[in-house]
Amino acid sequence: MARGQAVPDRRVDLTLEAAFPNVAMATRAVAGVCALTDMKPEHIDEVELGLAEAINNVVEHAYDGREGGEVRVSVLLFPQVLRIDIEDEGRAMDPRLLVDPQLCFDCGDPDSLPEGGMGLALIRQLFDAIAYETRDGRNRMTLTRWLVVI
């Protein structure tokens, strides 16, 4: 931790191969950490869903589904905040995609629901803050969720 940064009450770090079958392992581990808090089960489900979308994006887009890449997931639990860092060394994402991801479909027409492209919008709905940066060949998405209403 950099000087002056808060130290989390709990921290869990996972490193896994960037493969779709490993996404569930990461989300279950994070759900286990969330269960140590007062989070309601439905809120833990939301964290799992958002994290699954973020890791799926790494596997599908950063590594183009190729085997051998790594994804690092760090879960930091502070008294009032859950922070999840997802890091990879794949192709960087255009950070402008996070600004205002659009969902374009007709709610009354299930056939208009897109096959893909909904992940970032969903992540934005499920977390209170999202940050993304690329530095020294490493991409990091940080997902933040408040544990208490402020």
MARFI-495153 format. One record per residue: residue number from 1; residue in one letter; chain; x, z, y negated of N, C-alpha, C in turn. Coordinates in steps of 0.001 Angstrom, whole numbers, plus 500000, padded with zeros to 6 digits. Layout:
MARFI-495153
{NUM; a; A; {X; Z; Y}; {X; Z; Y}; {X; Z; Y}} ...
end
This chain:
MARFI-495153
{1; m; A; {500840; 500000; 501185}; {500000; 500000; 500000}; {500885; 500000; 498752}} {2; a; A; {500435; 499264; 497797}; {501148; 499236; 496533}; {500941; 500563; 495811}} {3; r; A; {501897; 500884; 494991}; {501816; 502132; 494236}; {500559; 502141; 493367}} {4; g; A; {499837; 503255; 493392}; {498642; 503400; 492582}; {497363; 502955; 493279}} {5; q; A; {497480; 502346; 494464}; {496282; 501934; 495187}; {495741; 503104; 495995}} {6; a; A; {494429; 503137; 496140}; {493795; 504180; 496936}; {494169; 504001; 498408}} {7; v; A; {494297; 505102; 499092}; {494608; 505080; 500517}; {493293; 505239; 501280}} {8; p; A; {493024; 504349; 502230}; {491759; 504449; 502967}; {491727; 505684; 503863}} {9; d; A; {490505; 506176; 504107}; {490334; 507286; 505047}; {490674; 506840; 506462}} {10; r; A; {490292; 505627; 506797}; {490582; 505052; 508110}; {490967; 503595; 507916}} {11; r; A; {491844; 503126; 508809}; {492260; 501732; 508775}; {492428; 501253; 510205}} {12; v; A; {491905; 500082; 510480}; {492066; 499453; 511784}; {492553; 498034; 511536}} {13; d; A; {493622; 497628; 512240}; {494164; 496282; 512124}; {494073; 495579; 513473}} {14; l; A; {493543; 494377; 513448}; {493418; 493564; 514652}; {494147; 492243; 514429}} {15; t; A; {494822; 491766; 515448}; {495398; 490428; 515421}; {494889; 489715; 516657}} {16; l; A; {494274; 488558; 516444}; {493723; 487835; 517577}; {493978; 486353; 517428}} {17; e; A; {493930; 485657; 518545}; {494057; 484218; 518521}; {492815; 483642; 517851}} {18; a; A; {493030; 482635; 517019}; {491923; 481991; 516313}; {491154; 481110; 517286}} {19; a; A; {490230; 481731; 518009}; {489406; 481022; 518986}; {488002; 481608; 518927}} {20; f; A; {487001; 480745; 519079}; {485612; 481199; 518963}; {485267; 482362; 519898}} {21; p; A; {485759; 482391; 521152}; {485402; 483521; 522026}; {485910; 484880; 521515}} {22; n; A; {486907; 484875; 520636}; {487472; 486132; 520127}; {486713; 486705; 518934}} {23; v; A; {485812; 485924; 518371}; {485069; 486384; 517198}; {484249; 487625; 517538}} {24; a; A; {483581; 487606; 518675}; {482740; 488748; 519062}; {483573; 490010; 519247}} {25; m; A; {484798; 489869; 519763}; {485657; 491032; 519938}; {485956; 491676; 518582}} {26; a; A; {486256; 490861; 517597}; {486560; 491380; 516257}; {485337; 492033; 515628}} {27; t; A; {484179; 491393; 515747}; {482980; 491956; 515115}; {482562; 493266; 515776}} {28; r; A; {482734; 493356; 517075}; {482393; 494621; 517762}; {483324; 495752; 517335}} {29; a; A; {484599; 495431; 517169}; {485550; 496450; 516722}; {485189; 496946; 515326}} {30; v; A; {484840; 496019; 514449}; {484460; 496403; 513089}; {483163; 497212; 513107}} {31; a; A; {482226; 496832; 513951}; {480979; 497601; 514080}; {481281; 499028; 514523}} {32; g; A; {482268; 499193; 515389}; {482664; 500534; 515820}; {483184; 501374; 514669}} {33; v; A; {483950; 500759; 513786}; {484447; 501479; 512609}; {483276; 501815; 511688}} {34; c; A; {482379; 500867; 511492}; {481209; 501107; 510629}; {480344; 502241; 511167}} {35; a; A; {480303; 502377; 512486}; {479489; 503437; 513100}; {480027; 504823; 512759}} {36; l; A; {481259; 504910; 512277}; {481832; 506193; 511863}; {481315; 506629; 510497}} {37; t; A; {480576; 505746; 509841}; {480036; 506039; 508514}; {478549; 506382; 508644}} {38; d; A; {477903; 506546; 507518}; {476461; 506783; 507494}; {475672; 505477; 507358}} {39; m; A; {476338; 504347; 507614}; {475645; 503066; 507494}; {474498; 502984; 508484}} {40; k; A; {473400; 502430; 508035}; {472251; 502206; 508911}; {472603; 501093; 509900}} {41; p; A; {472045; 501142; 511101}; {472343; 500108; 512102}; {472105; 498684; 511596}} {42; e; A; {471052; 498481; 510812}; {470788; 497132; 510315}; {471852; 496668; 509322}} {43; h; A; {472459; 497618; 508594}; {473541; 497259; 507677}; {474817; 496937; 508454}} {44; i; A; {475043; 497640; 509538}; {476185; 497320; 510405}; {475999; 495916; 510980}} {45; d; A; {474783; 495583; 511375}; {474492; 494236; 511880}; {474817; 493186; 510822}} {46; e; A; {474502; 493472; 509567}; {474795; 492524; 508486}; {476296; 492335; 508313}} {47; v; A; {477048; 493427; 508402}; {478509; 493329; 508302}; {479046; 492484; 509452}} {48; e; A; {478550; 492725; 510656}; {478979; 491931; 511815}; {478692; 490448; 511608}} {49; l; A; {477504; 490145; 511140}; {477114; 488750; 510938}; {478009; 488074; 509895}} {50; g; A; {478220; 488738; 508770}; {479076; 488171; 507721}; {480504; 487987; 508178}} {51; l; A; {481027; 488961; 508916}; {482392; 488855; 509432}; {482491; 487722; 510439}} {52; a; A; {481501; 487586; 511315}; {481504; 486495; 512295}; {481547; 485149; 511577}} {53; e; A; {480761; 485005; 510522}; {480769; 483753; 509760}; {482149; 483488; 509165}} {54; a; A; {482777; 484526; 508611}; {484086; 484352; 507979}; {485148; 483958; 509010}} {55; i; A; {485159; 484626; 510157}; {486159; 484293; 511182}; {485874; 482919; 511788}} {56; n; A; {484603; 482617; 512019}; {484256; 481272; 512503}; {484786; 480202; 511552}} {57; n; A; {484678; 480451; 510247}; {485194; 479493; 509263}; {486697; 479313; 509396}} {58; v; A; {487414; 480398; 509659}; {488861; 480292; 509853}; {489161; 479421; 511071}} {59; v; A; {488496; 479716; 512185}; {488737; 478958; 513415}; {488398; 477486; 513209}} {60; e; A; {487225; 477231; 512633}; {486738; 475855; 512507}; {487438; 475058; 511422}} {61; h; A; {487674; 475684; 510262}; {488181; 474923; 509124}; {489677; 475121; 508874}} {62; a; A; {490158; 476360; 508888}; {491574; 476588; 508609}; {492453; 476049; 509740}} {63; y; A; {492009; 476241; 510978}; {492794; 475785; 512125}; {492186; 474550; 512800}} {64; d; A; {491108; 474014; 512264}; {490456; 472824; 512840}; {490177; 472967; 514324}} {65; g; A; {489894; 474200; 514778}; {489596; 474431; 516191}; {490803; 474367; 517105}} {66; r; A; {492014; 474173; 516555}; {493241; 474122; 517371}; {493596; 475518; 517865}} {67; e; A; {494106; 475586; 519071}; {494543; 476872; 519626}; {495907; 477244; 519077}} {68; g; A; {496224; 478520; 519159}; {497549; 478994; 518782}; {497639; 479684; 517448}} {69; g; A; {496669; 479473; 516573}; {496699; 480146; 515283}; {496274; 481596; 515421}} {70; e; A; {496655; 482400; 514467}; {496290; 483820; 514470}; {495343; 484146; 513334}} {71; v; A; {494501; 485115; 513585}; {493646; 485698; 512557}; {493928; 487192; 512567}} {72; r; A; {494186; 487734; 511400}; {494377; 489179; 511276}; {493178; 489741; 510520}} {73; v; A; {492593; 490782; 511089}; {491447; 491438; 510472}; {491829; 492891; 510233}} {74; s; A; {491765; 493311; 508985}; {492043; 494707; 508626}; {490763; 495311; 508076}} {75; v; A; {490398; 496447; 508628}; {489208; 497168; 508181}; {489690; 498426; 507488}} {76; l; A; {489327; 498576; 506234}; {489731; 499743; 505458}; {488476; 500480; 505031}} {77; l; A; {488417; 501723; 505416}; {487250; 502542; 505147}; {487615; 503586; 504106}} {78; f; A; {487033; 503447; 502938}; {487216; 504391; 501840}; {485956; 505248; 501753}} {79; p; A; {485969; 506324; 500975}; {484774; 507179; 500904}; {483493; 506437; 500529}} {80; q; A; {483580; 505443; 499656}; {482370; 504761; 499203}; {482389; 503253; 499449}} {81; v; A; {483447; 502761; 500098}; {483611; 501316; 500231}; {484149; 500956; 501612}} {82; l; A; {483596; 499887; 502159}; {484138; 499247; 503350}; {484793; 497960; 502872}} {83; r; A; {486068; 497775; 503197}; {486775; 496543; 502826}; {487324; 495901; 504080}} {84; i; A; {487104; 494617; 504221}; {487598; 493871; 505361}; {488456; 492728; 504833}} {85; d; A; {489713; 492682; 505264}; {490608; 491584; 504909}; {490760; 490684; 506123}} {86; i; A; {490578; 489388; 505927}; {490738; 488402; 506989}; {491863; 487480; 506553}} {87; e; A; {492934; 487435; 507339}; {494096; 486636; 506970}; {494404; 485595; 508038}} {88; d; A; {494888; 484443; 507570}; {495297; 483381; 508486}; {496396; 482562; 507821}} {89; e; A; {497015; 481700; 508610}; {498047; 480798; 508099}; {497632; 479343; 508278}} {90; g; A; {496340; 479111; 508336}; {495820; 477759; 508478}; {495694; 477064; 507135}} {91; r; A; {494911; 475999; 507123}; {494678; 475252; 505896}; {493879; 476125; 504922}} {92; a; A; {494298; 476133; 503688}; {493635; 476960; 502675}; {492253; 476394; 502330}} {93; m; A; {491379; 477294; 501969}; {490039; 476934; 501513}; {490081; 476709; 500002}} {94; d; A; {489248; 475832; 499522}; {489099; 475647; 498087}; {488339; 476862; 497557}} {95; p; A; {488976; 477732; 496761}; {488302; 478953; 496296}; {487064; 478689; 495452}} {96; r; A; {486926; 477484; 494925}; {485730; 477155; 494128}; {484475; 477164; 494991}} {97; l; A; {484657; 477035; 496317}; {483499; 477068; 497217}; {482801; 478423; 497211}} {98; l; A; {483521; 479465; 496818}; {482947; 480817; 496800}; {482128; 481101; 495546}} {99; v; A; {482321; 480310; 494524}; {481690; 480612; 493242}; {480171; 480633; 493362}} {100; d; A; {479605; 479595; 493901}; {478147; 479545; 494030}; {477773; 478617; 495180}} {101; p; A; {478004; 479053; 496416}; {477640; 478193; 497536}; {476138; 477949; 497547}} {102; q; A; {475765; 476707; 497737}; {474359; 476319; 497658}; {473772; 476092; 499050}} {103; l; A; {472560; 476551; 499221}; {471784; 476228; 500413}; {470687; 475278; 499969}} {104; c; A; {470712; 474079; 500501}; {469731; 473080; 500102}; {468870; 472705; 501301}} {105; f; A; {467655; 473250; 501337}; {466692; 472894; 502371}; {465313; 473352; 501932}} {106; d; A; {464324; 472811; 502598}; {462934; 473130; 502305}; {462478; 474218; 503278}} {107; c; A; {462160; 475402; 502757}; {461748; 476532; 503612}; {460529; 476193; 504463}} {108; g; A; {459700; 475296; 504010}; {458502; 474924; 504753}; {458760; 473865; 505816}} {109; d; A; {459983; 473345; 505855}; {460321; 472289; 506808}; {461543; 472695; 507616}} {110; p; A; {461346; 473288; 508804}; {462477; 473725; 509619}; {463455; 472602; 509961}} {111; d; A; {462981; 471361; 510000}; {463871; 470234; 510313}; {464869; 469964; 509197}} {112; s; A; {464612; 470471; 507992}; {465526; 470239; 506877}; {466666; 471272; 506854}} {113; l; A; {466574; 472262; 507716}; {467618; 473296; 507778}; {468926; 472650; 508215}} {114; p; A; {470004; 472799; 507427}; {471258; 472138; 507775}; {471891; 472740; 509035}} {115; e; A; {472639; 471893; 509751}; {473353; 472338; 510963}; {474491; 473274; 510596}} {116; g; A; {475110; 473059; 509469}; {476252; 473867; 509046}; {476249; 474010; 507541}} {117; g; A; {477333; 474596; 507015}; {477474; 474724; 505580}; {476748; 475907; 504981}} {118; m; A; {476250; 476802; 505829}; {475507; 477952; 505315}; {476330; 479240; 505336}} {119; g; A; {477496; 479198; 505962}; {478279; 480406; 506169}; {478678; 481132; 504905}} {120; l; A; {479243; 480425; 503931}; {479695; 481091; 502707}; {478530; 481678; 501921}} {121; a; A; {477420; 480966; 501865}; {476246; 481502; 501163}; {475747; 482765; 501860}} {122; l; A; {475759; 482754; 503176}; {475338; 483927; 503936}; {476278; 485104; 503697}} {123; i; A; {477574; 484847; 503716}; {478557; 485908; 503465}; {478333; 486512; 502089}} {124; r; A; {478091; 485675; 501096}; {477836; 486180; 499731}; {476607; 487072; 499687}} {125; q; A; {475614; 486771; 500509}; {474399; 487584; 500544}; {474629; 488931; 501222}} {126; l; A; {475558; 488987; 502160}; {475728; 490173; 502987}; {476771; 491162; 502465}} {127; f; A; {477617; 490713; 501546}; {478649; 491594; 500994}; {478490; 491710; 499493}} {128; d; A; {478984; 492820; 498949}; {478859; 493067; 497515}; {479901; 492310; 496703}} {129; a; A; {481028; 492005; 497315}; {482086; 491256; 496619}; {482892; 490477; 497646}} {130; i; A; {483348; 489301; 497214}; {484216; 488469; 498039}; {485358; 487999; 497156}} {131; a; A; {486568; 488070; 497688}; {487734; 487542; 496978}; {488517; 486673; 497956}} {132; y; A; {489218; 485688; 497424}; {490009; 484792; 498268}; {491282; 484427; 497521}} {133; e; A; {492384; 484448; 498258}; {493648; 484039; 497661}; {494538; 483426; 498730}} {134; t; A; {495437; 482571; 498282}; {496478; 482020; 499143}; {497804; 482354; 498494}} {135; r; A; {498682; 482948; 499284}; {499995; 483335; 498770}; {501020; 483216; 499887}} {136; d; A; {502119; 482546; 499604}; {503218; 482391; 500557}; {502737; 481878; 501915}} {137; g; A; {501820; 480906; 501900}; {501346; 480298; 503136}; {500319; 481108; 503905}} {138; r; A; {499852; 482225; 503328}; {498845; 483069; 503984}; {497580; 483066; 503142}} {139; n; A; {496473; 482887; 503820}; {495163; 482934; 503178}; {494544; 484296; 503449}} {140; r; A; {493906; 484849; 502448}; {493236; 486142; 502627}; {491872; 486116; 501962}} {141; m; A; {490858; 486415; 502775}; {489511; 486628; 502251}; {489242; 488114; 502352}} {142; t; A; {488804; 488715; 501255}; {488480; 490135; 501233}; {486981; 490286; 501022}} {143; l; A; {486356; 490976; 501973}; {484920; 491248; 501929}; {484736; 492727; 501605}} {144; t; A; {483913; 493032; 500629}; {483698; 494412; 500207}; {482220; 494743; 500266}} {145; r; A; {481949; 495904; 500807}; {480559; 496381; 500873}; {480542; 497845; 500452}} {146; w; A; {479690; 498166; 499500}; {479540; 499552; 499061}; {478819; 500344; 500156}} {147; l; A; {479283; 501550; 500397}; {478667; 502409; 501399}; {477615; 503332; 500800}} {148; v; A; {477629; 503446; 499486}; {476639; 504268; 498793}; {476086; 503466; 497631}} {149; v; A; {474892; 503775; 497225}; {474308; 503106; 496061}; {474865; 503765; 494812}} {150; i; A; {475406; 502962; 493931}; {476023; 503504; 492708}; {475082; 503312; 491554}} 
end
